[in-house]
Amino acid sequence: MTVDRRGRWLLRLIAFGYLAVLLVIPVGLVFYRTFEHGVAAVWDSITTPAAVSAFWLTIEVAAIAVPLNVVFGIATALVLVRGRFPGKRWLDALVDLPFAISPIVIGLALLLLYGREGWFSFLADNGIRILFSVPGIVLATVFVSLPFVAREVAPVLREIGDEQEQAAETLGASPWQTFRRITLPAIRWGVAYGVVLSTARAIGEFGAVSVISGKIAGETQTLTILVEQRYGNFDLAGAYAASALLALIALLTLMAMTLLGSRRASE
């Protein structure tokens, strides 16, 4: 075995060892702790009214936030790539703001905006409840998962250029026809990756949601909050079961990304 080949094997071993220590072993330990008392105990834990409510609330929030981010993400990518206007660089940097700011700060900002002394306090005065309700959780989730679709679509738009779009417009196609028949099919894989990443982020969000939700059991308690509350109440078996459910969703997301990558490569 040559020195270069030994070096490559050593680098692979280090990479796999690093991933095993940080990811595989901890996640595997969660699943081990979850099922050490049997499947029946896990089923009883994840089918309690609180767990069922938290699960469906998590799915509901993701089902609202992800489509919104798809629409706004595609629009933002089109503006950044196709647009020419002053302040474009600032908008480009602003898209990455959720990556730079702690989710706790995002939740606090929403709390200040929609609280009694906030800029939008008139909403609560008119019976539109944002804080400690599903709309507030959706807002926080949309904010933290905002960049994913835009950042996946923008490079694809730069790569394909705008020649076909200009040709379609020259032939008399409307902007909507051009987008539907030319732009959207060309960026579909970027959109698909963005949807998968946004879904994973929306389902796993804790920081901003924990601030804005109020953690009301059966009403504003998502799966991540349920894990935190069960662990804080020393219900370790229940916390492990809810964590395993979140981990399972994450693994399904990873499988979806892998399948999308394989299909894209085959095309």
C-alpha positions as a Markdown table, in Angstrom:
| # | Residue | x | y | z |
|---|---|---|---|---|
| 1 | Met | 0.0 | 0.0 | 0.0 |
| 2 | Thr | 1.5 | 3.3 | -1.1 |
| 3 | Val | 1.9 | 6.3 | 1.2 |
| 4 | Asp | -0.8 | 8.3 | -0.7 |
| 5 | Arg | -3.3 | 5.4 | -0.4 |
| 6 | Arg | -2.5 | 5.1 | 3.3 |
| 7 | Gly | -3.1 | 8.8 | 3.8 |
| 8 | Arg | -6.5 | 8.6 | 2.0 |
| 9 | Trp | -7.5 | 5.7 | 4.2 |
| 10 | Leu | -6.4 | 7.5 | 7.3 |
| 11 | Leu | -8.4 | 10.6 | 6.3 |
| 12 | Arg | -11.5 | 8.4 | 5.7 |
| 13 | Leu | -11.0 | 6.7 | 9.1 |
| 14 | Ile | -10.7 | 10.1 | 10.8 |
| 15 | Ala | -13.8 | 11.4 | 9.0 |
| 16 | Phe | -15.9 | 8.3 | 9.8 |
| 17 | Gly | -14.7 | 8.3 | 13.4 |
| 18 | Tyr | -15.5 | 12.0 | 13.8 |
| 19 | Leu | -19.0 | 11.5 | 12.5 |
| 20 | Ala | -19.5 | 8.4 | 14.6 |
| 21 | Val | -18.6 | 10.1 | 17.8 |
| 22 | Leu | -20.7 | 13.2 | 17.1 |
| 23 | Leu | -23.7 | 11.8 | 15.3 |
| 24 | Val | -24.1 | 8.0 | 15.1 |
| 25 | Ile | -23.3 | 7.0 | 18.7 |
| 26 | Pro | -25.4 | 9.7 | 20.4 |
| 27 | Val | -28.4 | 9.1 | 18.1 |
| 28 | Gly | -28.0 | 5.4 | 18.5 |
| 29 | Leu | -27.9 | 5.8 | 22.2 |
| 30 | Val | -31.2 | 7.7 | 22.2 |
| 31 | Phe | -32.8 | 4.8 | 20.3 |
| 32 | Tyr | -31.3 | 2.3 | 22.6 |
| 33 | Arg | -32.6 | 4.1 | 25.7 |
| 34 | Thr | -36.0 | 4.5 | 24.0 |
| 35 | Phe | -36.5 | 0.8 | 23.4 |
| 36 | Glu | -34.7 | -0.7 | 26.3 |
| 37 | His | -38.0 | -1.3 | 28.1 |
| 38 | Gly | -39.8 | -2.6 | 25.0 |
| 39 | Val | -41.9 | -1.3 | 22.2 |
| 40 | Ala | -45.1 | -1.3 | 24.3 |
| 41 | Ala | -43.7 | 1.3 | 26.7 |
| 42 | Val | -42.6 | 3.5 | 23.8 |
| 43 | Trp | -46.0 | 3.2 | 22.2 |
| 44 | Asp | -47.7 | 4.2 | 25.4 |
| 45 | Ser | -45.4 | 7.2 | 25.7 |
| 46 | Ile | -46.0 | 8.6 | 22.2 |
| 47 | Thr | -49.7 | 8.0 | 22.2 |
| 48 | Thr | -50.5 | 10.1 | 25.3 |
| 49 | Pro | -52.8 | 13.1 | 24.6 |
| 50 | Ala | -50.0 | 15.5 | 25.1 |
| 51 | Ala | -47.7 | 13.6 | 22.7 |
| 52 | Val | -50.3 | 13.2 | 20.0 |
| 53 | Ser | -51.2 | 16.9 | 20.3 |
| 54 | Ala | -47.6 | 17.9 | 20.1 |
| 55 | Phe | -47.0 | 15.7 | 17.0 |
| 56 | Trp | -49.9 | 17.0 | 15.0 |
| 57 | Leu | -49.1 | 20.6 | 16.0 |
| 58 | Thr | -45.6 | 20.1 | 14.8 |
| 59 | Ile | -46.9 | 18.7 | 11.5 |
| 60 | Glu | -49.4 | 21.5 | 11.1 |
| 61 | Val | -46.8 | 24.2 | 11.7 |
| 62 | Ala | -44.5 | 22.7 | 9.1 |
| 63 | Ala | -47.3 | 22.2 | 6.6 |
| 64 | Ile | -48.0 | 26.0 | 6.8 |
| 65 | Ala | -44.5 | 27.3 | 7.1 |
| 66 | Val | -42.8 | 25.3 | 4.4 |
| 67 | Pro | -45.2 | 26.3 | 1.5 |
| 68 | Leu | -44.9 | 29.9 | 2.6 |
| 69 | Asn | -41.1 | 29.6 | 2.5 |
| 70 | Val | -41.3 | 28.0 | -0.9 |
| 71 | Val | -43.3 | 30.9 | -2.4 |
| 72 | Phe | -41.2 | 33.6 | -0.7 |
| 73 | Gly | -37.9 | 31.7 | -1.3 |
| 74 | Ile | -38.4 | 31.4 | -5.0 |
| 75 | Ala | -39.5 | 35.0 | -5.2 |
| 76 | Thr | -36.4 | 36.1 | -3.2 |
| 77 | Ala | -34.1 | 34.0 | -5.4 |
| 78 | Leu | -35.6 | 35.5 | -8.6 |
| 79 | Val | -35.2 | 39.0 | -7.2 |
| 80 | Leu | -31.6 | 38.4 | -6.1 |
| 81 | Val | -30.5 | 36.7 | -9.3 |
| 82 | Arg | -32.5 | 38.4 | -12.0 |
| 83 | Gly | -33.0 | 41.8 | -10.4 |
| 84 | Arg | -30.9 | 44.9 | -10.7 |
| 85 | Phe | -31.5 | 47.5 | -8.0 |
| 86 | Pro | -29.8 | 49.6 | -5.3 |
| 87 | Gly | -29.4 | 47.7 | -2.0 |
| 88 | Lys | -29.3 | 44.3 | -3.6 |
| 89 | Arg | -26.3 | 43.3 | -1.6 |
| 90 | Trp | -28.0 | 44.3 | 1.6 |
| 91 | Leu | -31.0 | 42.2 | 0.7 |
| 92 | Asp | -28.7 | 39.3 | -0.1 |
| 93 | Ala | -27.2 | 39.6 | 3.4 |
| 94 | Leu | -30.6 | 40.0 | 5.0 |
| 95 | Val | -31.7 | 36.6 | 3.7 |
| 96 | Asp | -29.0 | 34.9 | 5.8 |
| 97 | Leu | -30.0 | 36.8 | 9.0 |
| 98 | Pro | -31.8 | 33.7 | 10.5 |
| 99 | Phe | -28.5 | 31.8 | 10.2 |
| 100 | Ala | -26.6 | 34.5 | 12.1 |
| 101 | Ile | -29.1 | 35.3 | 14.9 |
| 102 | Ser | -29.9 | 33.0 | 17.7 |
| 103 | Pro | -33.4 | 31.5 | 17.5 |
| 104 | Ile | -33.9 | 32.7 | 21.1 |
| 105 | Val | -33.3 | 36.3 | 19.9 |
| 106 | Ile | -35.8 | 35.8 | 17.1 |
| 107 | Gly | -38.5 | 34.6 | 19.5 |
| 108 | Leu | -37.8 | 37.6 | 21.8 |
| 109 | Ala | -38.0 | 40.0 | 18.8 |
| 110 | Leu | -41.4 | 38.5 | 17.9 |
| 111 | Leu | -42.5 | 38.8 | 21.5 |
| 112 | Leu | -41.6 | 42.5 | 21.6 |
| 113 | Leu | -43.3 | 43.1 | 18.2 |
| 114 | Tyr | -46.6 | 41.5 | 19.1 |
| 115 | Gly | -46.7 | 42.1 | 22.8 |
| 116 | Arg | -48.9 | 44.6 | 24.6 |
| 117 | Glu | -46.3 | 47.4 | 24.1 |
| 118 | Gly | -45.2 | 46.2 | 20.7 |
| 119 | Trp | -45.7 | 47.8 | 17.2 |
| 120 | Phe | -48.5 | 45.3 | 16.4 |
| 121 | Ser | -50.2 | 45.3 | 19.7 |
| 122 | Phe | -53.4 | 46.5 | 17.9 |
| 123 | Leu | -53.8 | 42.9 | 16.5 |
| 124 | Ala | -54.4 | 41.6 | 20.0 |
| 125 | Asp | -56.7 | 44.5 | 20.8 |
| 126 | Asn | -58.9 | 43.4 | 17.8 |
| 127 | Gly | -59.0 | 39.8 | 18.8 |
| 128 | Ile | -56.2 | 38.5 | 16.5 |
| 129 | Arg | -54.0 | 36.5 | 18.8 |
| 130 | Ile | -50.4 | 36.0 | 17.8 |
| 131 | Leu | -48.5 | 35.3 | 21.0 |
| 132 | Phe | -48.9 | 32.0 | 22.7 |
| 133 | Ser | -50.9 | 30.6 | 19.8 |
| 134 | Val | -50.3 | 28.7 | 16.5 |
| 135 | Pro | -49.9 | 31.9 | 14.3 |
| 136 | Gly | -47.0 | 32.9 | 16.5 |
| 137 | Ile | -45.4 | 29.5 | 16.3 |
| 138 | Val | -45.8 | 29.6 | 12.5 |
| 139 | Leu | -44.2 | 33.1 | 12.3 |
| 140 | Ala | -41.2 | 32.0 | 14.3 |
| 141 | Thr | -40.8 | 28.8 | 12.2 |
| 142 | Val | -41.1 | 30.7 | 8.9 |
| 143 | Phe | -38.4 | 33.1 | 10.1 |
| 144 | Val | -35.9 | 30.5 | 11.1 |
| 145 | Ser | -36.4 | 28.4 | 8.0 |
| 146 | Leu | -36.6 | 31.3 | 5.5 |
| 147 | Pro | -33.2 | 31.1 | 3.8 |
| 148 | Phe | -33.2 | 27.4 | 2.7 |
| 149 | Val | -35.3 | 27.6 | -0.4 |
| 150 | Ala | -33.8 | 30.8 | -1.6 |
| 151 | Arg | -30.2 | 29.6 | -1.0 |
| 152 | Glu | -30.9 | 26.3 | -2.9 |
| 153 | Val | -32.7 | 28.0 | -5.8 |
| 154 | Ala | -30.4 | 31.0 | -6.4 |
| 155 | Pro | -27.4 | 29.0 | -7.6 |
| 156 | Val | -29.5 | 27.1 | -10.0 |
| 157 | Leu | -30.9 | 30.3 | -11.5 |
| 158 | Arg | -27.4 | 31.6 | -12.0 |
| 159 | Glu | -26.4 | 28.4 | -13.7 |
| 160 | Ile | -29.2 | 28.2 | -16.2 |
| 161 | Gly | -29.1 | 31.8 | -17.1 |
| 162 | Asp | -32.0 | 33.8 | -18.6 |
| 163 | Glu | -31.6 | 33.1 | -22.3 |
| 164 | Gln | -34.6 | 30.8 | -22.5 |
| 165 | Glu | -36.7 | 33.1 | -20.5 |
| 166 | Gln | -35.9 | 36.0 | -22.8 |
| 167 | Ala | -36.6 | 33.9 | -25.8 |
| 168 | Ala | -40.0 | 33.0 | -24.4 |
| 169 | Glu | -40.8 | 36.6 | -23.7 |
| 170 | Thr | -39.8 | 37.5 | -27.3 |
| 171 | Leu | -42.3 | 34.9 | -28.6 |
| 172 | Gly | -45.1 | 36.5 | -26.6 |
| 173 | Ala | -45.2 | 34.4 | -23.5 |
| 174 | Ser | -46.5 | 36.1 | -20.3 |
| 175 | Pro | -44.3 | 36.3 | -17.2 |
| 176 | Trp | -46.5 | 33.6 | -15.6 |
| 177 | Gln | -46.2 | 31.3 | -18.6 |
| 178 | Thr | -42.5 | 31.8 | -18.7 |
| 179 | Phe | -42.1 | 31.0 | -15.1 |
| 180 | Arg | -44.4 | 27.9 | -15.2 |
| 181 | Arg | -43.1 | 26.4 | -18.4 |
| 182 | Ile | -39.4 | 27.3 | -18.3 |
| 183 | Thr | -38.1 | 28.7 | -15.0 |
| 184 | Leu | -39.9 | 26.3 | -12.6 |
| 185 | Pro | -39.0 | 23.1 | -14.4 |
| 186 | Ala | -35.4 | 24.2 | -14.5 |
| 187 | Ile | -35.2 | 25.0 | -10.7 |
| 188 | Arg | -37.4 | 22.1 | -9.5 |
| 189 | Trp | -34.5 | 20.2 | -7.9 |
| 190 | Gly | -33.3 | 23.3 | -6.0 |
| 191 | Val | -36.9 | 23.8 | -4.8 |
| 192 | Ala | -37.1 | 20.1 | -3.8 |
| 193 | Tyr | -33.9 | 20.4 | -1.7 |
| 194 | Gly | -35.1 | 23.6 | -0.2 |
| 195 | Val | -38.4 | 22.0 | 0.8 |
| 196 | Val | -36.7 | 19.1 | 2.5 |
| 197 | Leu | -34.3 | 21.3 | 4.4 |
| 198 | Ser | -37.0 | 23.7 | 5.4 |
| 199 | Thr | -39.2 | 20.8 | 6.6 |
| 200 | Ala | -36.4 | 19.4 | 8.7 |
| 201 | Arg | -35.7 | 22.9 | 10.2 |
| 202 | Ala | -39.3 | 23.6 | 10.9 |
| 203 | Ile | -39.9 | 20.3 | 12.6 |
| 204 | Gly | -36.8 | 20.5 | 14.7 |
| 205 | Glu | -37.0 | 24.2 | 15.8 |
| 206 | Phe | -37.0 | 24.8 | 19.5 |
| 207 | Gly | -35.5 | 28.1 | 20.5 |
| 208 | Ala | -37.8 | 30.7 | 18.8 |
| 209 | Val | -40.8 | 28.5 | 19.3 |
| 210 | Ser | -40.2 | 28.0 | 23.0 |
| 211 | Val | -40.2 | 31.8 | 23.5 |
| 212 | Ile | -43.2 | 32.6 | 21.4 |
| 213 | Ser | -45.4 | 29.6 | 22.2 |
| 214 | Gly | -45.9 | 29.8 | 25.9 |
| 215 | Lys | -45.5 | 26.0 | 26.1 |
| 216 | Ile | -49.2 | 25.4 | 26.8 |
| 217 | Ala | -49.8 | 21.6 | 27.0 |
| 218 | Gly | -52.3 | 20.5 | 24.4 |
| 219 | Glu | -52.3 | 23.9 | 22.6 |
| 220 | Thr | -48.9 | 25.3 | 21.8 |
| 221 | Gln | -46.6 | 22.4 | 22.7 |
| 222 | Thr | -44.6 | 21.1 | 19.8 |
| 223 | Leu | -42.5 | 17.9 | 19.9 |
| 224 | Thr | -39.3 | 19.7 | 20.7 |
| 225 | Ile | -40.9 | 21.5 | 23.6 |
| 226 | Leu | -42.5 | 18.2 | 24.8 |
| 227 | Val | -39.0 | 16.6 | 24.9 |
| 228 | Glu | -37.7 | 19.6 | 27.0 |
| 229 | Gln | -40.6 | 19.5 | 29.4 |
| 230 | Arg | -40.5 | 15.7 | 29.9 |
| 231 | Tyr | -36.8 | 15.8 | 30.5 |
| 232 | Gly | -37.2 | 18.7 | 33.0 |
| 233 | Asn | -39.9 | 16.7 | 34.8 |
| 234 | Phe | -37.6 | 13.7 | 35.0 |
| 235 | Asp | -39.7 | 11.7 | 32.7 |
| 236 | Leu | -36.7 | 10.3 | 30.9 |
| 237 | Ala | -38.5 | 7.5 | 29.2 |
| 238 | Gly | -41.0 | 9.9 | 27.7 |
| 239 | Ala | -38.3 | 12.3 | 26.7 |
| 240 | Tyr | -36.4 | 9.5 | 24.9 |
| 241 | Ala | -39.5 | 8.4 | 23.1 |
| 242 | Ala | -40.3 | 11.9 | 21.8 |
| 243 | Ser | -36.7 | 12.4 | 20.9 |
| 244 | Ala | -36.6 | 9.1 | 19.0 |
| 245 | Leu | -39.7 | 10.3 | 17.1 |
| 246 | Leu | -38.0 | 13.5 | 16.1 |
| 247 | Ala | -34.8 | 11.5 | 15.1 |
| 248 | Leu | -37.0 | 9.2 | 13.0 |
| 249 | Ile | -38.4 | 12.2 | 11.2 |
| 250 | Ala | -34.9 | 13.5 | 10.6 |
| 251 | Leu | -33.8 | 10.2 | 9.2 |
| 252 | Leu | -36.7 | 10.2 | 6.8 |
| 253 | Thr | -35.7 | 13.7 | 5.8 |
| 254 | Leu | -32.2 | 12.4 | 5.1 |
| 255 | Met | -33.5 | 9.5 | 3.1 |
| 256 | Ala | -35.6 | 12.0 | 1.0 |
| 257 | Met | -32.5 | 14.1 | 0.3 |
| 258 | Thr | -30.6 | 11.0 | -0.7 |
| 259 | Leu | -33.3 | 9.8 | -3.0 |
| 260 | Leu | -33.6 | 13.3 | -4.6 |
| 261 | Gly | -29.9 | 13.3 | -5.1 |
| 262 | Ser | -29.9 | 9.9 | -6.8 |
| 263 | Arg | -32.8 | 10.8 | -9.0 |
| 264 | Arg | -31.2 | 14.1 | -10.0 |
| 265 | Ala | -28.0 | 12.4 | -10.9 |
| 266 | Ser | -29.8 | 9.8 | -13.0 |
| 267 | Glu | -31.5 | 12.5 | -15.0 |
